[in-house]
């Protein structure tokens, strides 16, 4: 049995830099035509020069993968920087509440203050997309829900500003994409397949610690239903977030799940199990192309076949390693071939 996908996209991806970038890039860049690459590096991507340099760094390692750049919103972001970003082709602004996740210390303390509202107004007028790590500083299981008040405020006051709730994790957030025409979302593999019990029900598994945190079976099932029907306002975004083992096995473990290895094969298996393979093309490609207004310059056809394979136990990075999601698990599907064509 075979199955084919065309032009898969990952609309939320962490590639890091340095040795980690060099060792993890292939797991995304080989099967996907491109991805929305997050700006929260140790030196955050806050300027056009930094964005351009990072894009070139990735392209030098793999040129059949389109980097969809993002610009980190800081209190110092201004109109000139936005104009420069637009001229470079950057179309996504990333909002991190300060302290909400990895390398978010340069984010915003107050989202609805005057300076930030001016940025939202400019972003709306200039046609940017606002992607948000939508969490408050409250109780961990309610952070996304508490942040919905802010999403609603932005959606109402800036109706032409396209807003992405990234890595949707709480079923109560679904109402936002139904209620507001300018609110969209991305979904991860881990939030549609796992719950808090997988993280700590039988023993603590630090490799499943992420933000937003895994939630309840009802949340997982509601989000899975969104994916399986390929809701037109929802795109796939892995939020694959590699951290070295030394940063995971510690008393203050880093938040993030490295899901890139065998990612598409896992999605094929999941959608086949739920008799929804006909919806996977829209979920991993068509919705994103439409919702983000993309014109792919790279075309890939991915051919899958029913052949067992195992997810790697770990990815070596220098003298350290990174453990992927579902490490050592046996999958029923494998990629048989990738046909890639890049337009000049």
Secondary structure, 3 states (H helix, E strand, C coil): CEEEEECCEEEEEECCCHHHHHHHHHHHHCCCCEEEECCCCCCCCCCHHHHHHHHHHHHHHCCCCEEECEEECCCCCCHHHHHHHHHHCCCEEEEEECCCCCCCCCCECCCCCHHHHHHHHHHHHHCCEEEEECCCCCCHHHHHHHHHHHHHHHHHHCCCCEEEECCCCCHHHHHHHHHCCCEEEEECCCCCCCCHHHHHCCCCCHHHCCCCCCCCHHHHHHHHHHHHCCCCCEEECCCEECCCHHHHCCCCCCCCECCCCCHHHHHHHHHHHCCCHHHHHHHHHHHHHHHCCCCCCEEEEEEEEEEEEECCCCEEECCEEECCCCCCCEEEEEEEEEEEEECC
